[in-house]
Amino acid sequence: MTQTRSVPRSLTGKVVGNKMQKTVVVEVVRIERHSLYGKVLRRKTKMKAHDAQGQCKVGDQVKIVYSRPISKDKSWRVAEVCRKGSPA
């Protein structure tokens, strides 16, 4: 029997906080429609992600991937910095 590894879940978001050591707060925006009224809604979720090198700054666009739990709140890690950004 051969084992196949699944592709890890990945999301793209914007870094909104980097005040912790080796941790960044990433805001992921998803767009969905209201089930009854059809209005387009922008839902925001903030996730803590592991940044081992400490390379992420506020405003950067990053790709995060799901991993094993690293701490109580951290189950994501930064895979790559897609685009450097300004904090504004």
Residue frames relative to the residue before (quaternion, step in Angstrom):
aa qw qx qy qz dx dy dz
M 1.0000 0.0000 0.0000 0.0000 0.00 0.00 0.00
T 0.2494 -0.7740 0.5642 0.1432 3.56 -0.84 0.95
Q 0.3319 -0.7317 0.5616 0.1976 3.51 -1.05 0.79
T 0.1388 -0.7723 0.6144 0.0822 3.53 -1.01 0.83
R 0.3066 -0.7421 0.5680 0.1805 3.53 -0.93 0.90
S 0.3990 -0.7082 0.5273 0.2473 3.53 -0.95 0.87
V 0.5450 -0.5912 0.4793 0.3516 3.55 -1.22 0.50
P 0.4403 -0.7123 0.4650 0.2874 3.62 -0.71 0.98
R 0.5333 -0.6246 0.4684 0.3257 3.55 -1.08 0.75
S 0.0134 -0.8091 0.5873 -0.0167 3.57 -0.86 0.92
L 0.1113 -0.7720 0.6249 0.0332 3.53 -1.19 0.73
T 0.2763 -0.7330 0.5938 0.1840 3.54 -1.26 0.41
G 0.1284 0.8027 -0.5711 0.1145 3.55 -0.91 0.91
K 0.5119 -0.6319 0.5023 0.2940 3.51 -1.40 0.02
V 0.4321 -0.6897 0.5174 0.2644 3.57 -0.94 0.89
V 0.0885 -0.8133 0.5746 0.0208 3.57 -0.73 1.08
G 0.8065 0.0947 -0.0710 0.5792 3.60 1.24 -0.13
N 0.0401 0.7987 -0.5995 0.0327 3.57 -1.02 0.82
K 0.2997 0.7960 -0.4783 0.2186 3.59 1.09 0.67
M 0.6543 0.5045 -0.3171 0.4656 3.61 1.21 -0.30
Q 0.5398 -0.6026 0.4696 0.3537 3.56 -1.22 0.39
K 0.8640 0.0068 -0.0579 0.5002 3.57 -0.88 1.09
T 0.6759 0.4264 -0.3001 0.5208 3.60 1.18 0.50
V 0.0512 -0.7687 0.6364 0.0383 3.54 -1.08 0.79
V 0.3478 -0.6924 0.5880 0.2322 3.54 -1.25 0.53
V 0.1058 -0.8056 0.5829 0.0051 3.56 -0.66 1.18
E 0.2253 -0.7645 0.5926 0.1165 3.55 -0.90 1.00
V 0.1259 -0.7917 0.5972 0.0257 3.55 -0.64 1.20
V 0.1741 -0.7847 0.5904 0.0730 3.57 -0.80 1.07
R 0.0194 -0.7769 0.6293 0.0071 3.55 -0.90 0.94
I 0.2884 -0.7574 0.5685 0.1410 3.55 -1.06 0.82
E 0.0903 0.7902 -0.5993 0.0904 3.54 -0.84 1.01
R 0.4386 -0.6792 0.5231 0.2696 3.54 -1.26 0.40
H 0.5053 -0.6135 0.5085 0.3314 3.54 -1.13 0.69
S 0.5243 -0.6913 0.4004 0.2949 3.57 -0.83 1.00
L 0.7526 0.3771 -0.2154 0.4949 3.62 0.99 -0.74
Y 0.8071 0.3277 -0.1473 0.4685 3.57 0.76 -1.05
G 0.4323 -0.7433 0.4290 0.2767 3.59 1.21 -0.28
K 0.4261 0.7014 -0.4741 0.3190 3.59 1.23 0.08
V 0.4201 -0.6925 0.5275 0.2563 3.57 -1.02 0.86
L 0.1075 -0.8083 0.5789 0.0054 3.56 -0.72 1.14
R 0.2381 -0.7334 0.6174 0.1561 3.55 -1.10 0.75
R 0.1042 -0.8004 0.5900 0.0189 3.57 -0.50 1.21
K 0.1632 -0.7917 0.5845 0.0706 3.56 -0.89 0.95
T 0.0598 -0.7745 0.6297 0.0127 3.55 -1.05 0.87
K 0.2144 -0.7658 0.5928 0.1271 3.57 -0.90 0.92
M 0.0350 -0.7965 0.6029 -0.0292 3.54 -0.86 1.06
K 0.3522 -0.6979 0.5750 0.2414 3.55 -1.14 0.64
A 0.0691 -0.8041 0.5904 -0.0051 3.54 -0.90 0.99
H 0.4841 -0.6701 0.4938 0.2700 3.54 -1.16 0.73
D 0.0354 -0.7783 0.6263 -0.0286 3.56 -0.81 1.10
A 0.2351 -0.8403 0.4724 0.1240 3.57 0.18 1.32
Q 0.7340 0.4142 -0.2422 0.4806 3.61 0.92 -0.84
G 0.3727 -0.7374 0.4867 0.2838 3.59 1.16 -0.37
Q 0.3670 0.7752 -0.4448 0.2580 3.58 1.14 0.62
C 0.6138 0.5807 -0.3500 0.4044 3.62 1.16 -0.40
K 0.1494 -0.7617 0.6274 0.0630 3.52 -1.07 0.88
V 0.6385 -0.5139 0.3991 0.4110 3.56 -1.25 0.36
G 0.7576 0.3446 -0.2795 0.4787 3.56 -0.88 1.00
D 0.5420 0.6230 -0.4057 0.3918 3.60 1.21 -0.26
Q 0.3447 -0.6832 0.6021 0.2277 3.55 -1.22 0.63
V 0.0026 0.8315 -0.5525 0.0569 3.60 -0.57 1.15
K 0.3288 -0.6856 0.6089 0.2259 3.52 -1.34 0.42
I 0.0863 -0.7976 0.5962 0.0295 3.58 -0.78 1.02
V 0.1815 -0.7743 0.5990 0.0936 3.57 -1.13 0.71
Y 0.5238 -0.6378 0.4735 0.3076 3.53 -1.14 0.74
S 0.0110 0.7900 -0.6123 0.0296 3.58 -0.99 0.82
R 0.7051 -0.3994 0.3288 0.4850 3.53 -1.26 -0.17
P 0.6109 -0.5547 0.3898 0.4089 3.64 -1.09 0.46
I 0.2510 -0.7773 0.5656 0.1138 3.54 -0.81 1.09
S 0.7676 -0.0587 0.0304 0.6374 3.57 1.17 -0.66
K 0.7791 -0.3258 0.2305 0.4835 3.58 -1.25 -0.22
D 0.8042 0.2740 -0.1210 0.5134 3.60 0.92 -0.91
K 0.7000 0.4924 -0.2553 0.4499 3.61 1.21 -0.38
S 0.1344 0.7734 -0.6107 0.1042 3.55 -0.67 1.16
W 0.6385 0.4763 -0.3188 0.5137 3.57 1.28 0.29
R 0.0932 -0.7745 0.6185 0.0945 3.55 -1.23 0.44
V 0.5306 -0.6329 0.4658 0.3178 3.53 -1.16 0.67
A 0.2602 -0.7747 0.5602 0.1350 3.57 -0.70 1.11
E 0.7864 -0.1624 0.1371 0.5801 3.58 0.90 -0.90
V 0.4016 -0.6509 0.5813 0.2779 3.51 -1.31 0.43
C 0.2919 -0.7968 0.5067 0.1524 3.57 -0.39 1.23
R 0.8027 -0.0788 0.0982 0.5829 3.56 0.89 -0.92
K 0.3920 -0.6910 0.5574 0.2412 3.54 -0.94 0.93
G 0.0633 -0.8293 0.5552 0.0053 3.56 -0.91 0.83
S 0.5047 -0.6100 0.5070 0.3408 3.49 -1.33 0.10
P 0.5933 -0.6168 0.3811 0.3498 3.61 -1.05 0.66
A 0.6136 0.5980 -0.3556 0.3734 3.61 1.09 -0.47
